[in-house]
């Protein structure tokens, strides 16, 4: 497949809570040996254990090189790789992939 438009993409990842977790991010290859991004071990609040709707907020702005993406459909794999108990986990607020600015001329009227 042909690559996506060149430029800087950004994955905005906002977590409402995390407890004893590591979030790994991969693009289009869930079996890639190394993730493109990892949070490492994060989270010590108990929002998930108490079924809360929010805890300590985490926000990540992840640079995504265009060579990791392709034209058409892409898949972002989010893997929680460290949970050892039912009380560990990640609560997402939002996930957004932002593309590079359009290089074409825009006319405003």
Steps between C-alpha positions, in 0.01 A plus 500: 500500500611854442610707799286767661551870432844601623534727799462478873202316641415513869310249709330680789432252777315610813454258789243566770671253732770235516590248766821293491497491120719545197340612175680409178412649161568332165390598150373244243707213646386366835786250505775761462768404752541853634207736544516838332418657838469380860389679814710267712343420838239763592214549742452469872145620544213266579231636265471169315478293819223723637321520162558876491452712191836676525830498686838664447500631141777404256554669162741387228577673172677237290690582180411258220733495197305475174688184396308309771169582330358416158226635276163354589425320823756488779482319831633635829566221750478603866628226731484503879801281565558490877179445693541223753170542684135578425552847652767609252403660174454810291195723461504698175363852466570551130727393216558724198735468201589839351638527148749748359364833377368511144765655276247615240386859478183580688287793394286668759193689387 
